[in-house]
Amino acid sequence: MALPIITIAKVLGQLTVLVPAAETLVRTLRGTVSKIPENPSAAEHLDDIERALKLQVEVTENLTSQLHIIQSALAGIQRSLKILAYATAGAAVLAILAIIVALSK
C-alpha cells in the first residue's frame, strides 16, 4: 500500500524543520561536554575503590585459609572423639561381660 503524496510531503516538511534543530542541539551538547573539566577526584575515588577491593580479596583469602586450617583441626578432633567413643563402648561391653561372669559363678 503506497502512502499518499500529500502525507509524504507533510512528513518531509516536518523533517526539514526538525533536522536543523537537532543539528543545533547536537552542536550545543558537544560544546557543553567538551567544556566539562576532567575530575581528578573521580580518578582518585576509583583508585581508592580498587585498593579497597584488593584489600577485601586479601582478607577473604586469609579468612578462607584460616577456615581450612580450623576445618582440618576439627576433622582430627572428630576422629579422636570417634575412637574415644568406640573405646568407651568396648570398655562398657567388657565391664558388662565381667559382671555377668562374676554373677554366674
N, C-alpha and C positions, 0 to 999 in steps of 0.2 A: 504494500500500500504506500503510495507516494504522498509525501507531505505537500500541502498546498504552497504555492509560490509566495503567497502573502504571509504565511506563518514563517517561512524561511527568511523572508525579508525582515520581519519583525525581530527574529532572533539575531540576525546579523546586525541590525541596528542597535540592539541592546549590547551585543558584544563589542561594538565599536566604542561604546561609552565605557564599558567595564574594563577593557584591556588597558587603556592609558591610565585609569585609576589604579589598577592592580600594579602596573609598572611603577607608578609613583610610590605606591605603598612598599613595594619591594626595595626600591632605592632608599626610602626613608629607613626601613628596617636594617638594611645593610650598613647605612651610615651610623645608626644607633648602636648596632652590635660592634662595629669597628671602634667606637668611642669608649666601649666598656674597658676599663683597665684590668689587667690581669691581677688576680687577687693572690698575693703571696701567702696570705694566711690560710687560704684554702689548701695550697700545696703542703704547708706545714701541718695542717689538720690531717690531711691524708697520710702524711708520714707518721704522725702520731698514731693514727688508726692502724697503720701497718705494723708499727712497733708493738702496739698493744696486742694485735693478733698473733704476732710471733711469740710474745711472752705467754699468751694463753696456750699456744701449741706446746711450748716448753713445759708449762705447768701441767698440762694434760698428760704429756708423755711421762713426766716424773710421777704423777699420781698413778698412771697405768702400771709403771714398773713396780711401784710400791705395792699396788694391789696384787700383782703377780707374786711378789715375794710373800705377802700375807697369805695368799691362796695356797701356795706350796707349803707354808708352815702349818696352816690349818689342815691340809691333807695329811701331813705327817702326824699331827696330833690325833686326827680321826683314826688313822691306822693303829696308833698306840692304844687308843681307847677301845677299839675293837678287840685287840689282843688281850687287853685287861679284862674285858667283858667275857671273852671265851675262857680265860684262865680262872676267873671267878666262878663261872658256870661249872667248869671242870672240878674245881675245889669243892663246890657245893654238892655235886654228884658224888664225889669221893666221900664226903662227910656223911651224906645220907646212906651210902653203902656201908660205911663203917658203923653207923648207928644200927642199921638193920642186922649186920653180922653180930654186933655186940648183943642185941636184944634176942637174937635167935639162939644164942648159946646158953 
